[in-house]
């Protein structure tokens, strides 16, 4: 059970191990994407169509509907592997077979929908994958195993890629050694919650530190991205320094062929690429004037 590319890599890893037979795949329904609302299948479905069309694929709108529970009961799986599926498993499914969730954090930290983005936003030094025996709570089940890595300067896409590779190897280790694993209770008092990312989370302010803005850029790119109140979206930026304090916000410190450096409340940012908020030519011209000013002027 999984939906995005993260889940696809785990699915592919299991499929390549001859000891295991995948009896069914559950993923989210196709979703409209882009301005034209083109109906687009999830990554897991694309993998199934290309690599394993004989494996039965299910895309229920509501997993907890009775017919889906009956399907799973008839399949009689030994394990149900869950990776970023996007739906909560009801207790009727949890009782069919051990349900193993590969959660992209070091539980009990960052339970919920956005563990990778939250780790970057909070400037964590480490992240990882936790294999968890699912219960009725939100990422509260017993721990079967984990692997960790240093986040370094990775953005969310890079970290997703690294963690999906870790999860792909961890699940095979867990399955191979399952009978000998003694699950560990989570220390619930140390838990934290990572809520679902919303578009408005991308709003940034020059009154923040440069480091905080840069953390938002790394965590929220490509979606929803980061943008100012006037709609100007930053597509590419770098942290220049995070110590010096400035009284004037948005002041242009330096202009290069491919970037400008501006001040924040604390520290400065190199802005390399932006997106205008409107196709209106006059409005776009006004924004461009900010990038044609000289050193010492204010961007806005």
C-alpha positions in Angstrom: 0.0 0.0 0.0 1.6 3.2 -1.2 1.3 6.1 -3.6 4.3 8.3 -4.4 7.8 7.5 -5.8 9.0 6.8 -2.3 6.6 3.9 -2.1 7.4 2.8 -5.6 11.1 2.2 -4.7 10.1 0.1 -1.7 7.7 -1.9 -3.9 10.3 -2.4 -6.5 12.8 -3.7 -3.9 10.3 -6.3 -2.6 9.4 -7.4 -6.1 13.0 -8.2 -6.9 13.4 -10.5 -3.9 12.3 -14.0 -5.0 11.4 -15.0 -1.5 8.3 -12.8 -1.6 5.2 -12.8 -3.8 3.2 -9.5 -4.1 -0.4 -10.6 -4.1 -2.0 -7.1 -4.6 -1.1 -3.5 -4.7 -3.3 -0.7 -3.2 -2.7 2.9 -4.2 -4.6 6.2 -4.3 -7.0 7.0 -7.2 -5.8 8.9 -10.2 -5.8 12.6 -9.6 -6.3 15.7 -11.8 -2.9 17.5 -12.2 -2.0 20.9 -13.6 -4.0 23.7 -15.0 -5.7 21.4 -17.5 -6.6 19.0 -14.7 -5.2 16.0 -16.6 -6.1 12.8 -14.8 -2.8 11.4 -13.7 -2.0 8.0 -12.1 0.2 7.8 -9.0 3.8 6.6 -9.2 2.9 3.2 -7.8 0.3 2.5 -10.5 2.7 3.5 -13.2 5.2 1.0 -11.8 2.6 -1.7 -11.8 1.5 -1.0 -15.3 5.1 -1.2 -16.6 6.6 -3.9 -14.5 3.9 -6.1 -13.0 0.6 -5.8 -14.9 -0.5 -9.2 -13.7 -0.5 -8.1 -10.1 -4.0 -7.0 -9.1 -4.2 -3.2 -8.5 -6.8 -1.5 -6.3 -7.5 2.2 -6.1 -10.2 2.6 -3.5 -11.5 6.1 -2.6 -12.2 4.8 0.9 -10.1 1.9 2.2 -12.4 1.4 5.1 -15.4 0.5 2.9 -16.5 -3.1 3.5 -15.7 -4.4 0.0 -12.1 -3.4 0.4 -11.8 -5.2 3.7 -13.3 -8.3 2.2 -10.8 -8.2 -0.7 -7.9 -8.1 1.7 -9.4 -10.9 3.8 -9.7 -13.1 0.7 -6.1 -12.3 -0.3 -4.9 -13.7 3.1 -1.5 -11.8 3.0 1.3 -12.7 5.4 2.2 -9.0 5.6 0.8 -5.6 4.6 3.6 -3.2 3.7 2.5 0.5 4.0 4.6 3.4 2.6 3.1 6.9 2.2 -0.2 5.4 1.2 -2.3 8.5 2.1 -5.2 6.7 3.9 -5.7 5.5 7.4 -5.9 1.7 7.9 -9.0 0.7 9.9 -8.7 -1.8 12.7 -10.4 -4.5 10.6 -7.4 -4.4 8.2 -4.8 -4.1 11.0 -6.1 -7.4 12.3 -5.8 -9.3 9.0 -2.0 -9.4 9.0 1.0 -7.6 10.5 0.9 -4.1 8.9 4.4 -2.6 8.6 4.7 1.1 7.9 8.0 2.6 6.7 7.8 6.1 8.1 10.3 8.7 7.0 11.4 9.9 10.4 13.1 8.7 13.6 10.0 8.0 15.6 8.6 9.1 17.9 9.7 12.4 16.3 7.6 13.8 13.5 4.6 11.6 13.4 2.1 12.6 10.7 2.1 13.7 7.1 5.2 15.8 6.6 8.1 14.3 8.5 10.8 15.1 6.0 9.8 18.7 5.5 9.4 19.2 9.3 12.9 17.8 10.0 14.4 20.4 7.5 12.2 23.2 8.8 13.4 22.5 12.4 17.1 22.3 11.3 17.5 18.7 12.5 20.9 17.2 12.0 19.6 13.7 11.4 16.6 12.0 9.8 15.9 8.4 9.0 13.4 5.6 8.4 11.5 3.8 11.1 9.8 0.4 10.4 6.8 0.3 12.6 4.2 -2.3 13.5 1.0 -0.3 12.9 -1.7 0.1 15.5 -4.8 2.3 15.5 -2.9 5.5 16.5 -1.1 7.9 14.2 2.4 6.5 13.8 2.3 5.3 17.4 3.0 1.6 16.8 5.9 -0.5 18.1 9.3 -0.1 16.4 10.7 -3.0 14.4 13.9 -1.3 13.2 15.3 1.9 11.9 18.1 3.5 9.9 19.4 7.1 10.1 21.4 9.6 8.0 22.8 13.1 8.3 20.5 15.6 6.6 23.4 18.0 5.8 22.3 20.6 3.2 19.7 18.4 1.5 16.4 19.8 0.3 13.2 17.8 0.7 13.5 16.1 -2.8 17.1 15.0 -2.1 16.2 13.7 1.3 13.2 11.9 0.0 15.4 10.2 -2.6 18.0 9.1 0.1 15.4 7.9 2.5 13.5 5.9 -0.1 16.7 4.0 -0.8 17.2 3.4 2.9 13.6 2.2 3.2 14.0 -0.1 0.3 16.8 -2.0 2.0 15.3 -1.8 5.5 12.1 -3.5 4.6 13.9 -6.6 3.3 15.9 -6.8 6.5 12.7 -6.5 8.6 10.9 -9.2 6.5 13.8 -11.6 6.6 14.3 -11.3 10.3 10.7 -10.7 11.4 10.3 -13.8 13.5 13.3 -12.9 15.6 12.5 -9.2 16.1 11.2 -8.0 19.5 9.2 -4.8 18.8 10.0 -1.8 21.0 7.5 0.6 22.4 7.9 4.2 21.4 8.7 6.7 24.1 5.5 8.7 23.6 6.4 11.6 25.8 9.1 12.5 23.2 6.7 12.5 20.3 6.1 15.5 17.9 3.6 16.0 15.1 4.3 16.9 11.5 1.1 18.3 10.0 0.2 18.2 6.3 1.8 21.0 4.3 -0.5 23.7 3.1 0.0 26.3 0.4 0.1 29.1 2.9 3.1 27.5 4.6 5.2 28.9 1.8 4.7 32.5 2.9 8.0 34.1 4.0 9.0 37.5 5.5 12.3 39.5 5.4 11.8 40.0 9.1 12.8 36.4 9.5 16.5 35.3 9.6 18.1 34.3 6.4 18.6 30.8 7.8 14.9 30.4 8.5 14.0 31.5 5.0 16.6 29.2 3.5 15.2 26.3 5.6 11.8 27.0 4.3 13.2 27.0 0.7 14.8 23.6 1.2 11.8 22.1 2.9 9.0 23.4 0.7 10.5 23.2 -2.8 9.0 22.2 -5.2 5.6 22.6 -3.5 4.3 25.0 -2.3 7.6 26.8 -2.8 8.4 30.1 -0.9 6.9 33.5 -1.7 6.5 37.0 -0.3 3.2 38.7 0.5 3.2 40.4 -2.9 3.4 37.1 -4.6 7.0 37.1 -5.8 8.2 33.5 -5.6 11.8 32.5 -5.0 12.7 29.5 -7.2 16.4 29.3 -6.4 18.5 30.9 -3.5 21.5 30.3 -1.3 22.3 31.2 2.2 25.2 33.7 2.3 25.5 34.4 6.1 23.3 33.9 9.1 24.9 36.1 11.7 25.0 39.7 10.8 22.0 41.8 11.8 20.5 44.4 9.5 18.2 47.3 10.2 17.1 47.7 6.6 15.3 44.7 5.2 15.5 43.7 1.5 18.5 46.0 0.9 20.6 44.9 -2.1 24.1 44.1 -1.0 25.5 42.8 -4.2 24.6 42.3 -7.9 26.1 39.6 -10.1 25.2 38.4 -13.6 23.1 35.5 -12.2 22.0 36.7 -8.8 21.5 39.5 -6.2 22.2 39.4 -2.5 19.7 40.9 -0.1 19.4 41.5 3.6 17.0 40.0 6.1 16.6 40.7 9.8 19.6 38.5 10.5 21.8 37.4 7.6 21.6 37.6 3.9 20.4 35.6 0.9 21.6 35.2 -2.6 18.5 35.1 -4.9 19.2 33.4 -8.2 15.8 32.9 -9.8 12.3 34.2 -9.2 8.8 33.9 -10.6 6.5 36.8 -11.1 3.0 36.6 -9.4 1.1 37.8 -12.5 1.2 37.7 -16.3 0.2 41.3 -16.3 3.0 43.1 -18.2 2.9 46.3 -16.1 3.0 44.4 -12.8 5.9 42.3 -14.1 7.8 45.4 -15.1 7.4 46.9 -11.6 8.9 43.8 -10.1 11.8 43.7 -12.6 12.7 47.3 -11.6 13.8 45.9 -8.2 16.4 43.8 -9.9 17.7 46.8 -11.9 18.4 48.9 -8.9 21.9 49.4 -7.6 23.7 48.2 -4.5 22.3 49.9 -1.5 18.8 50.2 -2.8 15.9 48.2 -1.5 14.5 45.3 -3.5 10.9 46.3 -2.9 
